[in-house]
Amino acid sequence: MEFAQYSLALIITFALVRFVTENTKFHLRAKGLWVHHWILAAVAMAVVYLMEIESPIIWGALTGVALEGLRRKNWSIRDSKK
């Protein structure tokens, strides 16, 4: 059942993040860098890993956030609008 929890969390979070990113214009930019949500998800994954958290829901949600960001055309960390 853990795999089912992981899969459901991944799909639900992917869809939710897609909806939010399509309907908002919030961006984190600083000194020529663009901090995308896939970067934040990767950092959160590293923290969760170091804390040895094994929740399939948390891992599925973070994977959904990261995958939604990486599938986009512009996922570079360099801010082209600077």
Chimera marker file (.cmm) of the C-alpha trace (Angstrom):
<marker_set name="trace">
<marker id="1" x="0.000" y="0.000" z="0.000" r="1" g="1" b="0" radius="0.5"/>
<marker id="2" x="2.903" y="2.377" z="0.443" r="1" g="1" b="0" radius="0.5"/>
<marker id="3" x="3.476" y="2.415" z="-3.303" r="1" g="1" b="0" radius="0.5"/>
<marker id="4" x="-0.178" y="3.372" z="-3.800" r="1" g="1" b="0" radius="0.5"/>
<marker id="5" x="0.218" y="6.256" z="-1.333" r="1" g="1" b="0" radius="0.5"/>
<marker id="6" x="3.376" y="7.397" z="-3.131" r="1" g="1" b="0" radius="0.5"/>
<marker id="7" x="1.692" y="7.224" z="-6.541" r="1" g="1" b="0" radius="0.5"/>
<marker id="8" x="-1.435" y="9.063" z="-5.431" r="1" g="1" b="0" radius="0.5"/>
<marker id="9" x="0.600" y="11.779" z="-3.707" r="1" g="1" b="0" radius="0.5"/>
<marker id="10" x="2.731" y="12.197" z="-6.841" r="1" g="1" b="0" radius="0.5"/>
<marker id="11" x="-0.264" y="12.546" z="-9.169" r="1" g="1" b="0" radius="0.5"/>
<marker id="12" x="-2.284" y="14.830" z="-6.885" r="1" g="1" b="0" radius="0.5"/>
<marker id="13" x="0.658" y="17.093" z="-6.133" r="1" g="1" b="0" radius="0.5"/>
<marker id="14" x="1.729" y="17.241" z="-9.786" r="1" g="1" b="0" radius="0.5"/>
<marker id="15" x="-1.775" y="18.343" z="-10.786" r="1" g="1" b="0" radius="0.5"/>
<marker id="16" x="-2.052" y="20.843" z="-7.919" r="1" g="1" b="0" radius="0.5"/>
<marker id="17" x="1.341" y="22.412" z="-8.660" r="1" g="1" b="0" radius="0.5"/>
<marker id="18" x="0.481" y="22.599" z="-12.347" r="1" g="1" b="0" radius="0.5"/>
<marker id="19" x="-2.762" y="24.414" z="-11.524" r="1" g="1" b="0" radius="0.5"/>
<marker id="20" x="-1.002" y="26.856" z="-9.179" r="1" g="1" b="0" radius="0.5"/>
<marker id="21" x="1.891" y="27.604" z="-11.530" r="1" g="1" b="0" radius="0.5"/>
<marker id="22" x="-0.459" y="28.164" z="-14.477" r="1" g="1" b="0" radius="0.5"/>
<marker id="23" x="-2.623" y="30.581" z="-12.497" r="1" g="1" b="0" radius="0.5"/>
<marker id="24" x="-0.054" y="32.653" z="-10.597" r="1" g="1" b="0" radius="0.5"/>
<marker id="25" x="2.894" y="34.819" z="-11.566" r="1" g="1" b="0" radius="0.5"/>
<marker id="26" x="5.009" y="34.379" z="-8.427" r="1" g="1" b="0" radius="0.5"/>
<marker id="27" x="8.754" y="33.975" z="-9.081" r="1" g="1" b="0" radius="0.5"/>
<marker id="28" x="11.800" y="33.845" z="-6.817" r="1" g="1" b="0" radius="0.5"/>
<marker id="29" x="14.620" y="35.684" z="-8.560" r="1" g="1" b="0" radius="0.5"/>
<marker id="30" x="17.851" y="37.037" z="-7.110" r="1" g="1" b="0" radius="0.5"/>
<marker id="31" x="21.126" y="38.229" z="-8.654" r="1" g="1" b="0" radius="0.5"/>
<marker id="32" x="20.727" y="36.482" z="-11.989" r="1" g="1" b="0" radius="0.5"/>
<marker id="33" x="19.348" y="33.239" z="-10.544" r="1" g="1" b="0" radius="0.5"/>
<marker id="34" x="15.850" y="31.934" z="-10.879" r="1" g="1" b="0" radius="0.5"/>
<marker id="35" x="14.811" y="29.598" z="-8.062" r="1" g="1" b="0" radius="0.5"/>
<marker id="36" x="12.233" y="27.251" z="-9.580" r="1" g="1" b="0" radius="0.5"/>
<marker id="37" x="9.904" y="25.011" z="-7.613" r="1" g="1" b="0" radius="0.5"/>
<marker id="38" x="11.793" y="21.920" z="-8.810" r="1" g="1" b="0" radius="0.5"/>
<marker id="39" x="14.920" y="23.299" z="-7.100" r="1" g="1" b="0" radius="0.5"/>
<marker id="40" x="13.005" y="23.894" z="-3.873" r="1" g="1" b="0" radius="0.5"/>
<marker id="41" x="11.609" y="20.355" z="-4.086" r="1" g="1" b="0" radius="0.5"/>
<marker id="42" x="15.109" y="18.918" z="-4.612" r="1" g="1" b="0" radius="0.5"/>
<marker id="43" x="16.430" y="20.806" z="-1.583" r="1" g="1" b="0" radius="0.5"/>
<marker id="44" x="13.465" y="19.601" z="0.466" r="1" g="1" b="0" radius="0.5"/>
<marker id="45" x="14.177" y="16.039" z="-0.714" r="1" g="1" b="0" radius="0.5"/>
<marker id="46" x="17.769" y="16.321" z="0.491" r="1" g="1" b="0" radius="0.5"/>
<marker id="47" x="16.581" y="17.545" z="3.889" r="1" g="1" b="0" radius="0.5"/>
<marker id="48" x="13.953" y="14.791" z="4.158" r="1" g="1" b="0" radius="0.5"/>
<marker id="49" x="16.577" y="12.219" z="3.176" r="1" g="1" b="0" radius="0.5"/>
<marker id="50" x="19.065" y="13.468" z="5.768" r="1" g="1" b="0" radius="0.5"/>
<marker id="51" x="16.316" y="13.409" z="8.400" r="1" g="1" b="0" radius="0.5"/>
<marker id="52" x="15.630" y="9.780" z="7.357" r="1" g="1" b="0" radius="0.5"/>
<marker id="53" x="11.926" y="10.384" z="6.804" r="1" g="1" b="0" radius="0.5"/>
<marker id="54" x="10.409" y="7.459" z="4.919" r="1" g="1" b="0" radius="0.5"/>
<marker id="55" x="6.841" y="8.664" z="4.375" r="1" g="1" b="0" radius="0.5"/>
<marker id="56" x="5.670" y="7.631" z="0.895" r="1" g="1" b="0" radius="0.5"/>
<marker id="57" x="3.224" y="10.555" z="0.871" r="1" g="1" b="0" radius="0.5"/>
<marker id="58" x="5.985" y="13.107" z="1.495" r="1" g="1" b="0" radius="0.5"/>
<marker id="59" x="8.279" y="11.518" z="-1.094" r="1" g="1" b="0" radius="0.5"/>
<marker id="60" x="5.460" y="11.275" z="-3.639" r="1" g="1" b="0" radius="0.5"/>
<marker id="61" x="4.480" y="14.910" z="-3.108" r="1" g="1" b="0" radius="0.5"/>
<marker id="62" x="8.061" y="16.173" z="-3.448" r="1" g="1" b="0" radius="0.5"/>
<marker id="63" x="8.579" y="14.043" z="-6.552" r="1" g="1" b="0" radius="0.5"/>
<marker id="64" x="5.368" y="15.463" z="-8.058" r="1" g="1" b="0" radius="0.5"/>
<marker id="65" x="6.559" y="19.031" z="-7.457" r="1" g="1" b="0" radius="0.5"/>
<marker id="66" x="9.989" y="18.323" z="-8.951" r="1" g="1" b="0" radius="0.5"/>
<marker id="67" x="8.661" y="16.512" z="-12.021" r="1" g="1" b="0" radius="0.5"/>
<marker id="68" x="6.107" y="19.224" z="-12.765" r="1" g="1" b="0" radius="0.5"/>
<marker id="69" x="8.874" y="21.817" z="-12.790" r="1" g="1" b="0" radius="0.5"/>
<marker id="70" x="11.320" y="19.783" z="-14.844" r="1" g="1" b="0" radius="0.5"/>
<marker id="71" x="8.813" y="19.102" z="-17.620" r="1" g="1" b="0" radius="0.5"/>
<marker id="72" x="8.583" y="22.807" z="-18.416" r="1" g="1" b="0" radius="0.5"/>
<marker id="73" x="10.408" y="24.399" z="-21.340" r="1" g="1" b="0" radius="0.5"/>
<marker id="74" x="12.299" y="26.946" z="-19.222" r="1" g="1" b="0" radius="0.5"/>
<marker id="75" x="13.732" y="25.201" z="-16.157" r="1" g="1" b="0" radius="0.5"/>
<marker id="76" x="17.200" y="26.776" z="-16.141" r="1" g="1" b="0" radius="0.5"/>
<marker id="77" x="18.468" y="28.392" z="-12.952" r="1" g="1" b="0" radius="0.5"/>
<marker id="78" x="19.889" y="31.341" z="-14.911" r="1" g="1" b="0" radius="0.5"/>
<marker id="79" x="17.466" y="34.225" z="-15.055" r="1" g="1" b="0" radius="0.5"/>
<marker id="80" x="17.227" y="35.244" z="-18.707" r="1" g="1" b="0" radius="0.5"/>
<marker id="81" x="15.249" y="38.376" z="-17.801" r="1" g="1" b="0" radius="0.5"/>
<marker id="82" x="18.068" y="39.983" z="-15.821" r="1" g="1" b="0" radius="0.5"/>
<link id1="1" id2="2" r="1" g="1" b="0" radius="0.2"/>
<link id1="2" id2="3" r="1" g="1" b="0" radius="0.2"/>
<link id1="3" id2="4" r="1" g="1" b="0" radius="0.2"/>
<link id1="4" id2="5" r="1" g="1" b="0" radius="0.2"/>
<link id1="5" id2="6" r="1" g="1" b="0" radius="0.2"/>
<link id1="6" id2="7" r="1" g="1" b="0" radius="0.2"/>
<link id1="7" id2="8" r="1" g="1" b="0" radius="0.2"/>
<link id1="8" id2="9" r="1" g="1" b="0" radius="0.2"/>
<link id1="9" id2="10" r="1" g="1" b="0" radius="0.2"/>
<link id1="10" id2="11" r="1" g="1" b="0" radius="0.2"/>
<link id1="11" id2="12" r="1" g="1" b="0" radius="0.2"/>
<link id1="12" id2="13" r="1" g="1" b="0" radius="0.2"/>
<link id1="13" id2="14" r="1" g="1" b="0" radius="0.2"/>
<link id1="14" id2="15" r="1" g="1" b="0" radius="0.2"/>
<link id1="15" id2="16" r="1" g="1" b="0" radius="0.2"/>
<link id1="16" id2="17" r="1" g="1" b="0" radius="0.2"/>
<link id1="17" id2="18" r="1" g="1" b="0" radius="0.2"/>
<link id1="18" id2="19" r="1" g="1" b="0" radius="0.2"/>
<link id1="19" id2="20" r="1" g="1" b="0" radius="0.2"/>
<link id1="20" id2="21" r="1" g="1" b="0" radius="0.2"/>
<link id1="21" id2="22" r="1" g="1" b="0" radius="0.2"/>
<link id1="22" id2="23" r="1" g="1" b="0" radius="0.2"/>
<link id1="23" id2="24" r="1" g="1" b="0" radius="0.2"/>
<link id1="24" id2="25" r="1" g="1" b="0" radius="0.2"/>
<link id1="25" id2="26" r="1" g="1" b="0" radius="0.2"/>
<link id1="26" id2="27" r="1" g="1" b="0" radius="0.2"/>
<link id1="27" id2="28" r="1" g="1" b="0" radius="0.2"/>
<link id1="28" id2="29" r="1" g="1" b="0" radius="0.2"/>
<link id1="29" id2="30" r="1" g="1" b="0" radius="0.2"/>
<link id1="30" id2="31" r="1" g="1" b="0" radius="0.2"/>
<link id1="31" id2="32" r="1" g="1" b="0" radius="0.2"/>
<link id1="32" id2="33" r="1" g="1" b="0" radius="0.2"/>
<link id1="33" id2="34" r="1" g="1" b="0" radius="0.2"/>
<link id1="34" id2="35" r="1" g="1" b="0" radius="0.2"/>
<link id1="35" id2="36" r="1" g="1" b="0" radius="0.2"/>
<link id1="36" id2="37" r="1" g="1" b="0" radius="0.2"/>
<link id1="37" id2="38" r="1" g="1" b="0" radius="0.2"/>
<link id1="38" id2="39" r="1" g="1" b="0" radius="0.2"/>
<link id1="39" id2="40" r="1" g="1" b="0" radius="0.2"/>
<link id1="40" id2="41" r="1" g="1" b="0" radius="0.2"/>
<link id1="41" id2="42" r="1" g="1" b="0" radius="0.2"/>
<link id1="42" id2="43" r="1" g="1" b="0" radius="0.2"/>
<link id1="43" id2="44" r="1" g="1" b="0" radius="0.2"/>
<link id1="44" id2="45" r="1" g="1" b="0" radius="0.2"/>
<link id1="45" id2="46" r="1" g="1" b="0" radius="0.2"/>
<link id1="46" id2="47" r="1" g="1" b="0" radius="0.2"/>
<link id1="47" id2="48" r="1" g="1" b="0" radius="0.2"/>
<link id1="48" id2="49" r="1" g="1" b="0" radius="0.2"/>
<link id1="49" id2="50" r="1" g="1" b="0" radius="0.2"/>
<link id1="50" id2="51" r="1" g="1" b="0" radius="0.2"/>
<link id1="51" id2="52" r="1" g="1" b="0" radius="0.2"/>
<link id1="52" id2="53" r="1" g="1" b="0" radius="0.2"/>
<link id1="53" id2="54" r="1" g="1" b="0" radius="0.2"/>
<link id1="54" id2="55" r="1" g="1" b="0" radius="0.2"/>
<link id1="55" id2="56" r="1" g="1" b="0" radius="0.2"/>
<link id1="56" id2="57" r="1" g="1" b="0" radius="0.2"/>
<link id1="57" id2="58" r="1" g="1" b="0" radius="0.2"/>
<link id1="58" id2="59" r="1" g="1" b="0" radius="0.2"/>
<link id1="59" id2="60" r="1" g="1" b="0" radius="0.2"/>
<link id1="60" id2="61" r="1" g="1" b="0" radius="0.2"/>
<link id1="61" id2="62" r="1" g="1" b="0" radius="0.2"/>
<link id1="62" id2="63" r="1" g="1" b="0" radius="0.2"/>
<link id1="63" id2="64" r="1" g="1" b="0" radius="0.2"/>
<link id1="64" id2="65" r="1" g="1" b="0" radius="0.2"/>
<link id1="65" id2="66" r="1" g="1" b="0" radius="0.2"/>
<link id1="66" id2="67" r="1" g="1" b="0" radius="0.2"/>
<link id1="67" id2="68" r="1" g="1" b="0" radius="0.2"/>
<link id1="68" id2="69" r="1" g="1" b="0" radius="0.2"/>
<link id1="69" id2="70" r="1" g="1" b="0" radius="0.2"/>
<link id1="70" id2="71" r="1" g="1" b="0" radius="0.2"/>
<link id1="71" id2="72" r="1" g="1" b="0" radius="0.2"/>
<link id1="72" id2="73" r="1" g="1" b="0" radius="0.2"/>
<link id1="73" id2="74" r="1" g="1" b="0" radius="0.2"/>
<link id1="74" id2="75" r="1" g="1" b="0" radius="0.2"/>
<link id1="75" id2="76" r="1" g="1" b="0" radius="0.2"/>
<link id1="76" id2="77" r="1" g="1" b="0" radius="0.2"/>
<link id1="77" id2="78" r="1" g="1" b="0" radius="0.2"/>
<link id1="78" id2="79" r="1" g="1" b="0" radius="0.2"/>
<link id1="79" id2="80" r="1" g="1" b="0" radius="0.2"/>
<link id1="80" id2="81" r="1" g="1" b="0" radius="0.2"/>
<link id1="81" id2="82" r="1" g="1" b="0" radius="0.2"/>
</marker_set>
